[in-house]
Amino acid sequence: MISLYGNYRNRKFTDIFPSVEEFKKAYTNCGIPQQLKNAESINTIYYLLYAKYGNSTIASFDENQFIYKVMSTVYMYGPKWEKERELQEQVRDLEGKDLEVASTRIFNHSFNPSTAPSTGTLDELTTINDQNVSKTKRGKLEQIAMVMDLLQRDITEEFLNKFKSFFLIIVAPELPLWYVTDDNDDNDNNAEFGPSFCI
């Protein structure tokens, strides 16, 4: 089908990956190691890319190169996005008591331990003669501010922007829109217009 608005030289994201099955097949068979821990993550990535770039024309003339660029980006940044999303979910699930305690610091002191530690060791002493505990408590407003700050960053948008350079950013087609007119009629008002193929 010929576009009424001109034509692009390259195909769109949805032409190359028309379904999540095709995307998963490319992910599995491209030769780049699969780093994602959750099997559903690759499905989510496909639908997120579809939503943002589905009708975008790819920038590469070599479609195989485009596929490898997408899969290498998933390989490089997908695991980080996956982990950060998991951590943000944990933050969203936090409740009052989890947010109330800011920190607990325990200071132990041992008089004349039976075994003196060396200066380079990180091992704890086995005997304790004295202990001092310091606890910090957050107020309600501080709890809310902390959660809002942790959730403010849009990790998914940052991840999807890694794919932005793989698509054309111009707003007009690359090829001109050709019209077919009736050569026997010089009156422009009676000319028949229609899209023609470009050569």
N, C-alpha and C positions, 0 to 999 in steps of 0.2 A: 504494500500500500504506500502510495506516494504522499508525503506530508504536504498539507496546504500552506505550511509556513516555512518552507525551505527544508533543506536536508543537512544533516551532519555526516561527516566522513566516518565516524566511529559509532559503535553501538552503545546502548545504555546499560546500566547496572542490571536492570531486570531482563535484558536480552541475554546476558551472559549467565546470570543466576536467576532463572525464572521461578525457582522454588527453593525451599529450605533443603530439600533432598539433594539438589544439584550443588548447593553451597557446601553441604556436609561431605559430599563425595569429593569435591575439590580439596577440602580441608584434610580429608583422610588420605588422599592419594597424591598430594602435591610433593611429598618427599621431605617437607619441613616437619620437624618433630612436633607432636601435639602436647602443648604445655598446660592446657586447661584442666583443672581438677574435676570440675563438675560437668557431666555430660550435657546438661541443659544449657550451659553457657554458650555453646556454639550456635544453638537455636536462637537464643536471645540476641546474640551479636548479629545474626542474619536479619532478624526482624527490625532491629535498631538501624542497621545500614539501609535496609529497604525503606524505612520511614524517612530517613534523612537524604538518601542518595538514589532512591529507586528510579526516578525519571531523569537522573543526571547522566550526561554523556561522558564516557571515559576519555581520558586524555591520551592514553597509549594507543598507538596504531597496532602494536603487538598485543593481542588479547591475552596471550599466555603470560606476558610480562605483567599485565594488569593483575591477573589472578595471583601470580607469585608475590606481587607487591601487597595485595590484600592479605594473603596468608602469612607473609612475613611480619606484617604489622600486628596481626592477631598473635603471632608467636612472641613478638617483642613486648607488646603492651597489654595483651589479653590477660595474662596471669595477674599482673598488678591491678588491673581494673576489677578482676574477679575477687581478689582478696580485699581490696578497699570497699567493694560493694558489700561483702560479707561483714566487714567491720562496722560499716555504717548501719547495717541491719541490727547488729548487736547494740549499737548506741541507741537506736530507735526503741529497742526493747527494754532499755534501762528504766528502772522505777526509782521512787523516792529514796529508799534506803541505800541503793547502789550509788546514788549520786551524792548522798549526804556526807559520806566519809571521804575526805580529800586525801589524806595520807596518814600512815601510822609509822612512826620511827621508834625503834627499840635500841637502847644503848645498854650493853652488858659490860660488866667489869669483873675480872677474876684476879683475886689476890694470890700471889705465889702459886701459879699453876704448876702441876707436877711436871709437865713437859713444856718448855719454853718454845714458842713458835719462832721460826726463822723470819728474817726481815722481808723475804720475798714471797711468803706463803699467803694464800687467801683462805686457808682453812680456819674454821671457827674453833674456839677453845671448848674443851669438853666440860669444864667446870665454870660455874657462875656464882659469884658472891653478892653481886649487886646488879640491879636492873632498873633502868629508867625508860618509861614509855611516854611518847609524845604523840597525841592525836589531834588532827585538824578537821574541823567540821565546816561544811559549806552551808551558806544561807540559801533560801529558796530562789532568790533572784540570781545568785551566782550559779546555781544548778541549771536554771533555764538558759542563762547566757552561755554556759559551757556547752550544753547540748546544741543550741542554735549555731554556735560557732563550728562545732564538729560536723553539722549537717549542711552548712551553708555551701560548701564546695560541691559543684556538680561534677562528679567524677565521670559520669557517663558521657556528658557533653565533651569533656576534655579528651576522652578516649575516641569518640567519633570524629573529632577534629583531626586526628592523626591520619585519617583517610582522605581529607579534603583535597590534597594536592593531586590525587589520582583522577580527578574529574575536571572537565572544562569549567571555567568560571565566567566565560563570556555569556551574554544574554541573547545574542543573535546567532542564527545558523551560520555555518562556515561557507556553505554553498549558496549561490544566488537562487532566487525564486523565479523560474522561467514561466512565461505565459505563451500560449498558443493563440494566435489571432487569425482571422479570416483574411487572406492576402487579396481576395477579390473585392473587399469592401474597405474603402478608405475612411469611412465614417467610424470614429472611435466609439460612438454611442452604440453602434450595432456590432461591435467586435465581441467575439466569444472568448472568454478568458478561462483558463484552466491550467493546472500545474503540469509541467512537462518534466521528463527525466533529465538529469544533468549529466553531461559527458565531460 
